[in-house]
Amino acid sequence: MSRHFSMTKAQFRVNSPFSYSCPRHLSETDPDPVNILNPTSDRGVLLIADHAGNAVPHSMKGLGLDAEDLIRHIAWDPGAADVAAGLAQKWHATAVLAAYSRLIVDPNRPLGDASSMPEVSDGTTVPANQNLSAEERRRRADLFYFPYHMAVETQLARLRRLSHLPPVVSIHSFTPDFKNEDRPWHIGVMAAADRRLAECLIRNLRQQTKLEIGDNQPYSGVEYGYTLKIHAGAQGLANTQIEIRQDLLKDAQSIPNWVNILDAALTPLICDPNILRIEHH
């Protein structure tokens, strides 16, 4: 499945000197900003992946980065799209996947946040993000940011019209180390004030596996998790962000293995009446 969401190194090769202009409209050869799987599903759960893809419009010339940088974690969350797609297939559920690199604009950040269009990411300077004008920021938001959030909101509204109170499960991946610190967790489960889904998921994972599980690790759901807060949290819907360590998503069997692990741990929860209700925290 990864071929649908990852890009080859050759597609990111750029010529020097670096120059580009952000398009007002995507070309016919550029992918759509959002991939929606099973868009008419009546299963009462929504899967999302904020950093599913690392696409860059042809006119933006790889953001001025080397090909190797655009397959690193700074550009996307490797493996997240495939895990989300695998769960969507197993559950016959809807999944909303962002197709473009988080370096263009990060849908899991507020637009005004400096990290939404970072000038430097994990020590790597992003040439196309230097001294961005207000017009450029608006163009990126219109092309990549708002379509993703509109798709999430539209799918939630559709499911609620079907009398569902859908929990929202966000799939991400994280690096084994960051800033010279090891990250020992195999999987992290994040949540903000509404912890009902996260706590039950952690309990099920601990009962069913011998994995090292991070509770609000490697990131705190209180500080991060913007997409979940403005969509699920604002509506009182149960939600959690799942982070899988990237080195555990590399071989041919790893994706189906993680899909099976999450399926076993989550399936009882997305049918639990104690979770399928509105709670504002």
C-alpha positions in Angstrom: 0.0 0.0 0.0 2.9 2.4 0.6 3.3 3.2 -3.1 0.2 5.3 -2.9 1.6 7.6 -0.3 5.4 7.8 -0.7 7.4 9.5 -3.4 10.6 8.4 -5.2 13.8 10.2 -4.7 13.9 11.1 -8.4 10.7 13.1 -8.1 12.4 15.4 -5.6 15.6 16.1 -7.5 16.0 19.9 -7.9 18.3 22.1 -9.9 20.4 24.9 -8.6 19.9 27.8 -8.1 16.7 27.2 -6.1 13.6 29.0 -7.2 9.9 28.3 -7.2 6.5 29.8 -6.8 3.7 28.1 -4.9 0.9 27.3 -7.3 -2.5 29.0 -7.0 -4.0 25.7 -8.2 -2.6 22.2 -8.3 -1.8 20.9 -11.7 -3.4 17.7 -13.2 -0.2 15.8 -12.5 -0.1 16.8 -8.8 -2.0 14.5 -6.4 -5.1 15.6 -4.6 -4.5 17.2 -1.2 -6.5 14.6 0.6 -7.1 10.9 0.2 -10.4 9.7 1.6 -10.8 5.9 1.9 -14.3 4.4 2.1 -16.0 7.8 2.0 -19.5 6.3 2.2 -18.8 3.8 5.0 -21.4 3.6 7.7 -19.0 2.2 10.3 -19.1 4.5 13.4 -15.4 5.5 13.7 -13.2 7.9 11.8 -9.5 7.3 11.1 -7.2 10.2 10.3 -3.5 10.7 9.4 -2.2 14.2 9.5 1.2 13.4 8.2 0.3 10.5 5.8 2.1 11.8 2.7 5.2 13.5 1.6 4.1 14.9 -1.8 5.3 18.3 -3.0 3.8 20.0 -6.0 6.1 19.9 -9.0 6.3 23.7 -9.2 7.7 23.9 -5.6 10.7 21.9 -6.7 11.1 19.8 -3.5 11.1 22.9 -1.3 14.7 23.2 -2.2 15.7 20.2 -0.2 17.7 17.1 -1.1 15.7 14.0 -2.1 16.9 12.2 1.1 15.4 14.9 3.3 11.9 14.5 1.8 11.8 10.8 2.7 12.9 11.6 6.3 10.5 12.1 9.3 10.7 15.8 8.9 8.6 15.6 5.8 6.0 13.0 6.9 5.3 10.1 9.2 6.5 7.0 7.4 4.1 4.0 7.7 1.3 6.0 9.2 -0.8 6.0 6.0 -0.4 2.3 5.5 -1.5 1.5 9.1 -4.5 3.8 8.8 -5.4 2.3 5.4 -5.0 -1.2 6.8 -7.4 -0.5 9.7 -9.8 1.2 7.3 -9.8 -1.9 5.1 -10.3 -4.3 8.1 -13.1 -2.2 9.6 -14.6 -1.1 6.4 -14.3 2.4 7.9 -13.6 5.9 6.6 -10.0 7.2 6.7 -8.9 10.8 5.9 -5.2 11.0 4.9 -3.3 14.2 4.2 -1.3 13.7 1.0 1.3 16.6 1.1 4.4 17.1 3.2 4.0 18.6 6.6 6.9 20.9 5.6 4.6 22.8 3.2 2.1 23.3 6.0 1.5 21.1 9.0 -2.2 20.3 9.4 -1.6 19.2 13.0 -0.6 22.7 14.0 -2.4 26.1 14.3 -1.7 28.2 11.2 -0.1 30.9 13.3 2.3 28.6 15.0 5.9 28.9 13.8 6.1 25.1 13.4 3.2 25.1 10.9 5.6 26.1 8.1 9.0 25.6 9.8 12.1 27.4 8.6 14.2 24.7 10.2 13.0 21.2 11.1 15.2 18.9 13.2 18.3 20.9 12.3 17.5 21.0 8.6 16.9 24.3 6.9 13.9 24.4 4.6 14.8 26.8 1.8 11.3 27.3 0.6 10.1 28.3 4.1 12.4 31.2 4.6 10.8 34.6 5.0 7.4 33.6 3.8 5.0 36.3 2.9 1.4 36.5 4.2 0.2 35.8 0.6 2.3 32.7 0.4 1.1 31.5 3.8 -2.5 32.0 2.7 -1.9 30.2 -0.6 -0.5 27.2 1.2 -3.4 27.1 3.7 -6.0 27.3 0.9 -4.3 24.5 -1.2 -3.3 22.0 1.5 -4.5 22.9 5.0 -8.1 23.8 4.7 -9.0 20.9 2.3 -7.7 18.4 4.9 -9.6 19.9 7.8 -12.8 20.3 5.7 -12.6 16.6 4.8 -12.2 15.6 8.4 -15.2 17.8 9.4 -17.3 16.7 6.5 -16.8 13.0 7.3 -17.6 13.6 11.0 -20.8 15.4 10.0 -21.7 12.6 7.6 -21.2 9.9 10.3 -23.2 12.0 12.8 -26.1 12.3 10.4 -26.1 8.5 10.4 -26.7 8.7 14.2 -23.2 7.8 15.1 -21.0 9.5 17.8 -17.8 8.4 16.1 -14.5 8.1 18.1 -11.6 9.6 16.1 -8.3 7.7 15.9 -5.3 9.6 14.6 -2.4 7.5 13.3 1.2 8.8 13.4 4.8 7.5 13.7 7.8 8.7 15.6 11.6 8.4 15.3 13.5 5.9 17.6 15.7 8.8 18.9 15.4 12.6 18.9 18.0 15.2 19.8 20.3 12.5 21.1 17.7 10.9 23.4 16.5 7.3 22.9 12.8 6.7 22.7 12.2 3.2 24.1 8.5 3.0 23.5 7.2 0.7 20.8 3.9 2.7 20.7 2.7 5.8 22.3 -1.0 6.7 23.1 -1.7 10.4 23.4 -4.7 12.2 24.8 -5.6 15.6 26.2 -8.3 16.1 28.9 -10.6 13.4 27.4 -8.7 10.2 28.3 -11.5 7.6 28.1 -10.4 6.1 24.8 -6.7 6.4 25.5 -6.8 4.8 28.9 -8.9 1.8 27.6 -6.5 1.4 24.7 -3.5 1.4 26.9 -5.1 -1.2 29.1 -6.0 -3.5 26.2 -2.5 -3.2 24.7 -0.9 -4.1 28.0 -3.2 -7.1 28.4 -2.7 -8.4 24.8 1.0 -7.6 24.1 4.4 -7.2 25.7 5.0 -3.9 24.0 6.6 -0.9 25.7 3.7 1.6 25.7 4.1 5.3 26.3 1.3 7.1 28.0 1.4 10.6 26.4 4.8 9.7 25.1 6.8 10.6 23.1 4.6 13.6 22.9 2.0 15.0 25.3 -1.6 15.0 24.0 -2.2 18.0 26.2 0.4 20.1 24.4 0.0 18.6 20.9 -2.8 16.9 18.9 -4.3 20.0 17.4 -6.4 18.2 14.8 -8.1 16.1 17.4 -8.8 19.0 19.6 -10.5 21.2 17.0 -12.6 18.4 15.5 -13.2 15.5 18.0 -12.6 17.4 21.2 -14.7 20.4 20.2 -17.7 18.0 19.6 -17.1 15.9 22.7 -16.2 12.8 20.7 -13.8 10.3 22.2 -10.4 10.4 20.5 -6.8 9.4 20.7 -3.6 9.9 18.8 -1.5 6.7 18.2 2.3 7.0 17.6 4.2 3.9 16.3 8.0 3.9 16.3 9.2 4.1 12.8 11.9 1.5 12.9 9.1 -1.0 13.7 7.3 -0.2 10.4 10.0 -1.0 7.9 9.8 -4.7 6.9 7.1 -6.4 4.9 5.3 -7.9 7.8 5.3 -4.9 10.1 2.3 -3.0 8.7 -0.1 -6.0 8.9 1.3 -6.9 12.3 0.5 -3.4 13.7 -2.9 -3.4 12.0 -3.7 -6.7 13.8 -2.5 -5.4 17.1 -4.5 -2.2 16.9 -7.5 -4.0 15.5 -7.6 -6.4 18.5 -7.1 -3.5 21.0 -9.5 -1.0 19.5 -12.4 -3.0 18.1 -14.1 -3.6 21.5 -13.6 0.1 22.3 -15.2 1.6 19.2 -18.4 -0.4 20.0 -18.4 0.4 23.7 -21.4 2.6 24.8 -19.3 4.1 27.6 -17.0 5.6 24.9 -19.7 6.3 22.2 -21.2 9.3 23.9 -20.6 13.0 24.1 -18.3 14.3 26.9 -16.9 17.8 27.1 -13.8 18.1 29.3 
